[in-house]
Amino acid sequence: MRTPVYAGLLFLGFAASAAYAAKISITGNVSQTVSGSDNFFLNNHPAGPTYDSITALALHFLARTPVTEYHLDTNISYFTYFGQGASDTNTKTGAPMGANFNVNHRSDPLTRWNFGTSWQRVDVAGTQLAETGQATVSGFSDTYTARAGVSHDLNARDTVSLQSSASTVSFSAPGQTPYSDVNTTAAWVHRFGPLIRWNNSLYFDYFADQDVGKTKRLFWRATSGLEVRLTPRLSTHGSVGWIFANSYATASGAVGPVSLGLFPTGAGNSPVWDLGLSYDLTKTTSAAVSVSQAVTPTILGDLQKSTAVQGGITHRVNSRSSVSFTSQYSRLIGAQNAGTSDLFTAGLSYSYSLTKELRAAASYTFITRHDSTGTARSNTVLLSLSRQFTALP
């Protein structure tokens, strides 16, 4: 699976040479974040408080010609956990990093093409914690992806598009199964006017696990929805759809259905939907609320169903500072037959621009998770300082 990814990297490398005479700019961001939590990994019985330090650097390269843009985004960070609670994870230090190269080309006024490839290394425990509210694994994952797509304006109101990608995922820690994934999305957008958009999409995903049974999974999702600006201050969006999934083992001698976690019999279907409202209360204050039900894969490749209610309010204090409050409740029907868990998150954050390039932020987050094993709670305080810079205008 990595062969086409490396081939894509080579091809895009040659394509980038065409941008040699283009206008080039280089920008970046460097940041330092520190946090402290009484239960960072949301364990039922935490070992004690955990402190986290993250130093990060991101660089963005852009080369532009009249019809083509070449983007290269790179990132690297270093994290370390310390304190009594650091014993709750096996990965106490690490350096997540990645690179994403993308070419956007307009072949004519109505048609746009994109080609890209990327590599990303992430902390599996941190990613799983954000997705499911619990961290049961450790180590890092490496994801290699190649993608291509095209969109075409049929007329002033209708746009059709097709986007495909292929990726392979491997893990550094033992006991985690590598897998490959290929997916395609076909979409059609119709504009009834400047205030109403009708979005339709059909998504297909082929998943191949490198487990003993050589498990394969087919996943379909069809959705249709509207985006409507009801007034200059009030807008809404909503969609409805259905997903279908089935799995099977291809290894010699494998028999019987393969559990999908969410669908123990190896096949199933479910409605998916979302509905949201956003409202500008004043020129400086906005609020948003949404409800949704979705079925998505986790970093380990398993399917997870989530039903969520979330909301938030943001207030711009002045030209330099803003404050926001967010809250979300989710019911998760877990991957790997993990059962049902309830996850509640509430957070308050404040940001302040010290200068045009330098920004500071502080936040407090409360999280609680309840499942068949009991209840876990955490309180986390985070402080960050980031600076944007332009290396080449």
Secondary structure per residue as TSV (DSSP state, phi and psi in degrees):
chain	resnum	aa	ss	phi	psi
A	1	M	-	360.0	-28.2
A	2	R	H	-72.8	-23.1
A	3	T	H	-55.8	-51.1
A	4	P	H	-65.0	-28.1
A	5	V	H	-68.1	-45.7
A	6	Y	H	-65.5	-36.9
A	7	A	H	-63.0	-39.1
A	8	G	H	-64.3	-39.4
A	9	L	H	-62.1	-42.8
A	10	L	H	-65.2	-45.3
A	11	F	H	-60.8	-45.8
A	12	L	H	-69.9	-26.9
A	13	G	H	-64.8	-42.7
A	14	F	H	-65.7	-38.4
A	15	A	H	-64.1	-35.0
A	16	A	H	-65.3	-24.9
A	17	S	G	-63.1	-23.6
A	18	A	G	-68.8	-16.3
A	19	A	G	-89.8	9.2
A	20	Y	T	-57.9	-40.4
A	21	A	T	-91.6	7.3
A	22	A	S	-82.0	167.1
A	23	K	E	-74.8	126.8
A	24	I	E	-118.9	139.0
A	25	S	E	-134.0	148.9
A	26	I	E	-132.4	120.9
A	27	T	E	-127.2	167.3
A	28	G	E	-162.9	177.3
A	29	N	E	-148.6	132.3
A	30	V	E	-122.6	139.6
A	31	S	E	-146.0	155.0
A	32	Q	E	-131.5	127.3
A	33	T	E	-127.5	136.5
A	34	V	E	-130.2	144.1
A	35	S	E	-145.8	157.5
A	36	G	E	-136.9	137.6
A	37	S	E	-143.4	145.8
A	38	D	S	-82.3	-10.3
A	39	N	S	-161.1	68.0
A	40	F	T	-58.2	-40.8
A	41	F	T	-95.2	11.8
A	42	L	-	53.1	49.2
A	43	N	-	-86.4	153.2
A	44	N	S	-65.9	-31.9
A	45	H	S	-133.9	80.5
A	46	P	-	-66.6	149.7
A	47	A	-	-74.0	-20.4
A	48	G	S	152.8	-170.8
A	49	P	-	-68.2	149.8
A	50	T	E	-125.4	139.4
A	51	Y	E	-120.1	145.0
A	52	D	E	-134.4	136.1
A	53	S	E	-126.4	130.1
A	54	I	E	-130.3	123.8
A	55	T	E	-111.7	126.6
A	56	A	E	-135.5	148.0
A	57	L	E	-137.0	132.0
A	58	A	E	-129.0	136.2
A	59	L	E	-124.4	138.1
A	60	H	E	-125.3	119.9
A	61	F	E	-109.7	134.5
A	62	L	E	-135.9	126.3
A	63	A	E	-120.6	128.0
A	64	R	E	-126.8	131.7
A	65	T	-	-116.7	175.3
A	66	P	S	-57.7	-28.2
A	67	V	S	-122.3	-5.4
A	68	T	E	-139.0	141.5
A	69	E	E	-122.2	136.0
A	70	Y	E	-115.3	120.1
A	71	H	E	-115.2	133.3
A	72	L	E	-130.6	114.5
A	73	D	E	-113.3	127.2
A	74	T	E	-125.3	150.6
A	75	N	E	-149.3	145.4
A	76	I	E	-149.5	142.9
A	77	S	E	-147.1	162.8
A	78	Y	E	-133.9	125.9
A	79	F	E	-120.9	153.8
A	80	T	E	-146.6	135.4
A	81	Y	E	-103.4	137.8
A	82	F	E	-146.4	169.2
A	83	G	S	102.8	173.9
A	84	Q	G	-60.4	-37.6
A	85	G	G	-70.6	-11.5
A	86	A	G	-63.0	-21.9
A	87	S	G	-69.5	-10.4
A	88	D	G	-77.9	-6.6
A	89	T	-	-132.3	150.6
A	90	N	S	-85.6	-23.0
A	91	T	-	-100.1	96.7
A	92	K	-	-93.7	-21.5
A	93	T	E	-140.0	159.2
A	94	G	E	177.5	169.8
A	95	A	-	-133.3	81.3
A	96	P	-	-60.8	146.0
A	97	M	E	-161.5	168.2
A	98	G	E	-177.1	170.8
A	99	A	E	-147.7	141.1
A	100	N	E	-135.4	119.1
A	101	F	E	-114.7	129.5
A	102	N	E	-140.2	140.3
A	103	V	E	-118.5	123.2
A	104	N	E	-112.1	121.5
A	105	H	E	-128.3	133.6
A	106	R	E	-106.3	106.8
A	107	S	E	-77.7	-26.4
A	108	D	E	-157.5	173.7
A	109	P	T	-59.0	-18.0
A	110	L	T	-108.2	-11.8
A	111	T	E	-124.0	132.8
A	112	R	E	-128.6	134.9
A	113	W	E	-115.8	152.2
A	114	N	E	-143.0	141.4
A	115	F	E	-136.0	141.6
A	116	G	E	-160.7	165.5
A	117	T	E	-150.9	152.2
A	118	S	E	-153.8	160.4
A	119	W	E	-139.5	134.4
A	120	Q	E	-141.6	130.0
A	121	R	E	-111.6	124.7
A	122	V	E	-130.3	159.2
A	123	D	E	-76.9	115.7
A	124	V	H	-64.7	-42.4
A	125	A	H	-62.6	-44.8
A	126	G	H	-64.1	-39.6
A	127	T	H	-68.1	-44.0
A	128	Q	H	-63.9	-36.8
A	129	L	H	-61.8	-42.3
A	130	A	H	-68.7	-33.2
A	131	E	H	-79.7	-40.5
A	132	T	H	-120.3	-11.0
A	133	G	S	82.3	9.3
A	134	Q	-	-152.9	151.6
A	135	A	-	-119.9	111.2
A	136	T	-	-112.0	-3.9
A	137	V	-	-127.8	177.2
A	138	S	-	-145.1	-178.3
A	139	G	S	86.5	-163.0
A	140	F	E	-127.0	155.9
A	141	S	E	-118.6	144.9
A	142	D	E	-115.8	122.8
A	143	T	E	-116.7	121.1
A	144	Y	E	-108.8	131.3
A	145	T	E	-137.1	139.5
A	146	A	E	-124.7	139.8
A	147	R	E	-147.4	159.1
A	148	A	E	-156.7	152.0
A	149	G	E	-164.1	166.9
A	150	V	E	-147.0	144.5
A	151	S	E	-132.9	146.8
A	152	H	E	-140.8	131.3
A	153	D	E	-84.5	111.1
A	154	L	S	-68.1	-36.8
A	155	N	S	-161.7	-166.0
A	156	A	S	-68.4	-17.4
A	157	R	S	-109.9	-21.7
A	158	D	E	-121.4	132.6
A	159	T	E	-131.2	132.3
A	160	V	E	-116.6	150.1
A	161	S	E	-148.6	157.5
A	162	L	E	-140.6	126.8
A	163	Q	E	-134.1	130.8
A	164	S	E	-132.0	150.4
A	165	S	E	-149.5	152.7
A	166	A	E	-131.7	135.5
A	167	S	E	-143.1	158.3
A	168	T	E	-131.9	139.8
A	169	V	E	-126.0	128.0
A	170	S	E	-127.4	161.7
A	171	F	E	-127.3	146.4
A	172	S	S	-84.2	-28.3
A	173	A	S	-89.2	145.5
A	174	P	T	-68.6	156.2
A	175	G	T	89.1	-0.4
A	176	Q	-	-113.2	133.4
A	177	T	-	-93.0	123.9
A	178	P	-	-65.4	157.0
A	179	Y	E	-153.5	163.8
A	180	S	E	-122.1	155.1
A	181	D	E	-148.1	134.7
A	182	V	E	-128.8	130.0
A	183	N	E	-140.7	154.9
A	184	T	E	-139.6	138.1
A	185	T	E	-125.4	125.0
A	186	A	E	-108.6	132.6
A	187	A	E	-137.2	151.8
A	188	W	E	-137.3	126.3
A	189	V	E	-116.9	127.1
A	190	H	E	-118.7	130.1
A	191	R	E	-103.6	115.3
A	192	F	E	-75.1	-18.6
A	193	G	E	173.4	-172.8
A	194	P	T	-67.7	-13.1
A	195	L	T	-109.1	-9.4
A	196	I	E	-133.2	128.2
A	197	R	E	-122.8	136.6
A	198	W	E	-111.2	115.8
A	199	N	E	-108.2	129.7
A	200	N	E	-131.9	137.0
A	201	S	E	-149.4	151.6
A	202	L	E	-129.1	121.8
A	203	Y	E	-117.2	133.9
A	204	F	E	-128.6	136.2
A	205	D	E	-134.2	131.1
A	206	Y	E	-113.6	120.7
A	207	F	E	-117.2	129.9
A	208	A	E	-125.1	112.8
A	209	D	E	-90.9	141.7
A	210	Q	-	-96.1	42.6
A	211	D	S	-86.1	-176.0
A	212	V	T	-61.8	-38.7
A	213	G	T	-83.6	-1.5
A	214	K	-	51.7	56.8
A	215	T	E	-69.3	137.1
A	216	K	E	-119.6	149.3
A	217	R	E	-138.5	136.7
A	218	L	E	-110.9	133.9
A	219	F	E	-137.4	125.1
A	220	W	E	-119.8	142.8
A	221	R	E	-143.1	122.3
A	222	A	E	-116.1	128.5
A	223	T	E	-137.4	154.5
A	224	S	E	-145.8	136.1
A	225	G	E	-160.3	169.6
A	226	L	E	-121.5	146.5
A	227	E	E	-119.4	121.9
A	228	V	E	-132.1	128.2
A	229	R	E	-96.2	104.3
A	230	L	-	-74.1	-40.4
A	231	T	S	-141.8	171.8
A	232	P	S	-57.5	-21.9
A	233	R	S	-104.6	-21.8
A	234	L	E	-116.5	126.8
A	235	S	E	-134.0	155.9
A	236	T	E	-141.7	156.9
A	237	H	E	-144.6	152.3
A	238	G	E	-163.6	151.5
A	239	S	E	-152.4	156.0
A	240	V	E	-133.5	152.1
A	241	G	E	-169.6	-173.5
A	242	W	E	-145.5	143.7
A	243	I	E	-116.7	148.4
A	244	F	E	-131.3	136.9
A	245	A	E	-143.6	143.7
A	246	N	E	-151.3	150.7
A	247	S	E	-132.9	159.2
A	248	Y	E	-158.3	153.3
A	249	A	E	-99.9	137.7
A	250	T	-	-112.3	-3.0
A	251	A	S	-68.7	150.8
A	252	S	T	-60.8	128.3
A	253	G	T	87.9	-7.1
A	254	A	-	-72.4	133.5
A	255	V	-	-135.4	160.7
A	256	G	S	81.6	167.4
A	257	P	-	-71.4	154.6
A	258	V	-	-106.9	121.0
A	259	S	-	-63.6	137.6
A	260	L	-	-98.0	9.4
A	261	G	S	77.2	-68.9
A	262	L	S	-66.9	-37.0
A	263	F	S	-120.0	92.0
A	264	P	T	-59.3	-25.7
A	265	T	T	-81.3	-1.6
A	266	G	S	92.2	-4.5
A	267	A	E	-153.3	150.5
A	268	G	E	179.6	175.7
A	269	N	E	-148.7	161.3
A	270	S	E	-160.6	145.8
A	271	P	E	-73.9	150.0
A	272	V	E	-131.7	147.7
A	273	W	E	-164.0	163.5
A	274	D	E	-155.8	152.0
A	275	L	E	-147.8	130.3
A	276	G	E	-146.1	154.3
A	277	L	E	-131.9	140.5
A	278	S	E	-131.4	138.5
A	279	Y	E	-141.1	129.4
A	280	D	E	-86.2	102.1
A	281	L	S	-65.4	-42.3
A	282	T	S	-141.7	-174.6
A	283	K	S	-68.1	-18.7
A	284	T	S	-117.6	-1.5
A	285	T	E	-131.0	130.1
A	286	S	E	-132.5	150.9
A	287	A	E	-133.4	151.9
A	288	A	E	-147.2	147.4
A	289	V	E	-145.5	146.4
A	290	S	E	-153.9	155.3
A	291	V	E	-131.5	146.0
A	292	S	E	-157.6	159.5
A	293	Q	E	-136.8	127.0
A	294	A	E	-141.8	156.1
A	295	V	E	-123.9	117.4
A	296	T	E	-138.4	155.2
A	297	P	E	-81.5	149.9
A	298	T	-	-92.3	-179.9
A	299	I	T	-63.5	-24.6
A	300	L	T	-84.8	-2.6
A	301	G	S	94.7	-7.0
A	302	D	-	-78.4	155.9
A	303	L	E	-87.4	141.1
A	304	Q	E	-135.2	134.8
A	305	K	E	-102.7	131.4
A	306	S	E	-129.7	135.0
A	307	T	E	-118.3	120.0
A	308	A	E	-133.6	148.0
A	309	V	E	-125.7	125.7
A	310	Q	E	-141.6	155.0
A	311	G	E	-158.7	165.1
A	312	G	E	-168.9	163.4
A	313	I	E	-141.0	136.7
A	314	T	E	-125.5	133.6
A	315	H	E	-127.5	124.8
A	316	R	E	-87.7	108.1
A	317	V	-	-66.3	-48.0
A	318	N	S	-158.3	-167.0
A	319	S	S	-67.4	-15.6
A	320	R	S	-105.3	-24.7
A	321	S	E	-134.4	156.3
A	322	S	E	-150.5	156.4
A	323	V	E	-133.6	145.7
A	324	S	E	-145.3	152.2
A	325	F	E	-129.8	132.0
A	326	T	E	-132.2	152.7
A	327	S	E	-150.6	144.9
A	328	Q	E	-150.6	137.5
A	329	Y	E	-119.0	130.6
A	330	S	E	-131.6	139.4
A	331	R	E	-108.1	120.3
A	332	L	E	-111.3	126.2
A	333	I	E	-99.8	108.5
A	334	G	-	-81.1	166.0
A	335	A	S	-77.3	163.0
A	336	Q	T	53.9	38.9
A	337	N	T	54.3	37.2
A	338	A	-	-78.9	-2.5
A	339	G	-	81.9	-157.1
A	340	T	E	-108.4	138.1
A	341	S	E	-136.0	149.6
A	342	D	E	-110.8	128.0
A	343	L	E	-125.1	125.6
A	344	F	E	-123.8	132.7
A	345	T	E	-132.4	136.8
A	346	A	E	-139.5	137.8
A	347	G	E	-146.7	148.9
A	348	L	E	-126.6	130.4
A	349	S	E	-135.7	153.5
A	350	Y	E	-139.0	133.7
A	351	S	E	-128.8	149.2
A	352	Y	E	-144.6	130.1
A	353	S	E	-87.6	107.4
A	354	L	S	-70.0	-41.4
A	355	T	S	-140.3	-174.3
A	356	K	S	-63.2	-32.2
A	357	E	S	-102.1	-23.4
A	358	L	E	-103.7	128.6
A	359	R	E	-134.2	136.8
A	360	A	E	-115.8	151.3
A	361	A	E	-148.3	152.4
A	362	A	E	-141.3	145.5
A	363	S	E	-150.6	157.0
A	364	Y	E	-129.0	133.7
A	365	T	E	-132.2	132.9
A	366	F	E	-114.1	131.8
A	367	I	E	-133.1	138.1
A	368	T	E	-135.9	139.4
A	369	R	E	-129.1	134.4
A	370	H	E	-127.6	128.3
A	371	D	E	-148.3	-166.0
A	372	S	T	-65.9	-18.0
A	373	T	T	-88.2	-11.9
A	374	G	E	132.4	-155.6
A	375	T	E	-124.0	137.3
A	376	A	E	-127.6	141.0
A	377	R	E	-134.3	152.7
A	378	S	E	-146.5	148.6
A	379	N	E	-125.1	124.8
A	380	T	E	-130.0	132.4
A	381	V	E	-113.8	133.2
A	382	L	E	-130.0	138.2
A	383	L	E	-127.0	137.6
A	384	S	E	-143.4	154.5
A	385	L	E	-139.2	125.4
A	386	S	E	-133.5	149.7
A	387	R	E	-133.9	125.6
A	388	Q	E	-88.9	148.3
A	389	F	E	-148.7	158.2
A	390	T	E	-119.3	112.3
A	391	A	E	-83.7	-32.6
A	392	L	E	-145.2	111.1
A	393	P	-	-70.3	360.0
